[in-house]
């Protein structure tokens, strides 16, 4: 198996900038350095209140991201329009409302299929790879495939919580979910609460894992180790 690709979510860098105002730390410079240090993608998640990544950041990053550019968010019209303008390599749709602090659930593809299907088609017509943020429910994954998405991103909080007690049991639902996804013709990404503590086990035992998106833990660890060391450490942990 090829190692999963590492996409670094830089929202937390924007959070630090916004706490003080001004332009420091500079999210564009950070994205350039993170890529130079070995990350294979940059992820941003602009929210309506722009409390971290701003829509202007998403546009400006298009000029400096030369690896994979992934924009994730809730598909309201403003989000759809900025994605179409930026033309990222991938768009990841998440079911977060405007009052949600961080992503905390996957899509109900059965309930929201009529919302998602035309939006997925709009992005695909523009040549943008699509992904849906999903939990490990096989019926939901099969429904997601029917909607026309290219990939799913498995929501990994429950794995991260269960890892300390029983890594194999925590991972088992994800192995099944990935198999169902691949059988349905979907690529498999993963993200949320993956860290240097639990990433290696996840990557070594997950079949056909295409990509992980990691932000909070990686940026937090970089405060102690530096961005270069941390990005390269995460790349090493993804080796199989």
N, C-alpha and C positions, 0 to 999 in steps of 0.2 A: 504494500500500500504506500502511496505517496503521502508525505506529511501534509496535514491540513495547513492551509494558508492562514496567516495571521493578519487580521485587520484591526487596527487600533482605533478605538473610539476616543476622540479628543474633546468630548463635551466638558470634561472636568478641567481642562486647561482654560476653556472659555469661562467656566464658573469662577475660576480664580481671577481671571481678568476682570470680569464683571463686578466682583466684590469690591474692587478698588476704583473701577472706571479707567478710562484711558485705553492703552493698547498693550499693556504688559500683564502677563506674558502674551506674546504674539502668536495667535493660533496658526497663521500661515507659516511662520518660521518653524514652529513646532512640528507641523505636518511635514515640512521639507526635511527636517532632521530625523524624524521618526522613520521616514522612508529610507533615508540615507543609512540609517542604522540597521535596516534589514526588514522592516515591516513590509508586507506585501499588499497592504491596503490601508485606507483611511476611512473611518466611519464617522458620520455626524448624525445627530438626531435633533433637528430644530423643533422647538415646541412653540405653540401660539404666543406664549408670554415672553419668548426669547430669553429665558432665564439663564441659559448657557450659550449654546450655539445660536447665532442670529441668522436670519435668512440672508443677510448681506455676506456673512461668513461663508455660507453654503455656495453662494455665487463666486466669491473670491477664491475659494479653495479649488474650484474647477481649473484655475490657471496653474496651480502648483502640484496637484495630485497627478502623478504620472504612473502610479501603480493602479490598483483597483479603487475606484471611488464608490462608496456605498452611502446612500442617504436613506435614513429610516425615519418613520413617523406615522402619525395618524392621517389617513388620506382625505382630509378636507380639501376644498378647492384651492386654497392658498398653497398648501403643501404640494398638491398635484402640479400646479402651475410652476412652482420653483423647481421641481424635479424635471419637468419637461424642458425648462429653460437651461438647467445645468447639464442635462444629458449625462448623468453618472453611469458607471458600468452596471450598477445594481441599485434597485430600490427595494427596501424591506418595509413592508406594511405592518404596523403594530396597532393593537386595539386600544391604545391609551387615550383617554379623554383629556381635556385641558387641565383638569385638576389633579392628575396623577403625578406623583413625585418621580417614580421610575417605573419601567415596564414591570407588570406584575401578573400577567395572564396572557395566554395565547388566544388566537381567534377562534370563535365558534363558526367554522366554515359552513356548517349546515344552516345556522340561523342568519348569517350575514352574507350568504352567497350572492344574493341579488345586489348588494352594495359592492362587493368586491369584484365580481366578474367583469363588469364593464371598465372598471378602473385598471384591472390587470391587463385587459385587452388594449386600453389606451397606451399604457406604458410599453407593452410589447410591440405595438404598432410603431412606436418611436425608437425601437431597437434597444430598449433598456431591459436587462434581465430582472425578473421579479422574484421576490421571496416573501413568504408569509410567516409571521412569528406564531409558532404553534407549540402546544403541549403534546405529550406522548399518548394521545388518544388515536388509535389506529383508524377509527371511523372518521374522525376529523381530518386526518392526513389524507385519506382516500378522497374525502370531499374536496379538500384543497386541490388535489390533482385534477379533479373534474372541473374546477374553476379556471384552470389554465395557467396556474403559477408555474414558474420554472424550478423553484426551490422552496424549501421550508427552512426556517431557523428555529431549532429546538430550544425552548426556554429551559435553562439549566439550573434554576434556583433549587429545585428539589434534589437534584444530584448533589449540588454543593452542600446542602444541609445534611443529607444522608451520608455523605462521603466519610466523615469522621467515624461513624458508627459501623458501617458495613459498605465498603466501596462497591463490591459486586452487586449487592442488592440495590444500591442507589442507581447503578448504571444500567441494570437489566431492562427497565422500560425504554431507555434510550436506544439500546441495541435493537430491540423489537421495532421501535418507531422508525429507526433508520432503515431497517430491512424493508418495512412496508413502503416507505417513501421511495426507495430505490426500485422496488418492484413496480411502483406506479410511475416510474420514469422521472422522479424528482431528484434534484441535488439536495444535499443536506449540509446546512450550516448550523452553528450552535453559539449560544451566548447568554450571559447573565450570571454573575457571581463566579465565573471561572477565575482561578487565581493560580499562582505558582505552587500552591499546596495541592491542588486537585487536578491540575491540567494534564500532567503527564499520564496519569492513570486513564483519564477520559480519552486522550488521544490514542493511547496504545491499544485500547480495547474496543474503540468504536469503529465499526466497519464503514468504509466509504464516506468518511467525514471530509467534506470539501473545504470548510472554512470555519474559523472561530472569530468572533468579534468581542474584543475585550477592552474595557475602558477603566472602570473605577479601580480595580485591583492593580492593574499595570501602572497607571499614573500615580497611584498612592505609593507603590513600591519604588517608583522612580524618584520620589522625594528623598529616599535613603540611598539608593544605588546609582542614580543617574539614568537618564533616558536610554543612552546607548547600551549600558550594561543590562538594563531591564528588558529592552526589546530583544536583545540577543539571547538573553536567558529564556524568554518565552519561546523564541524560535527553537531553541535547543529542546525545550520541554515538549514541543510538538513533534520532534523526531520520533519515528517509529522503529 
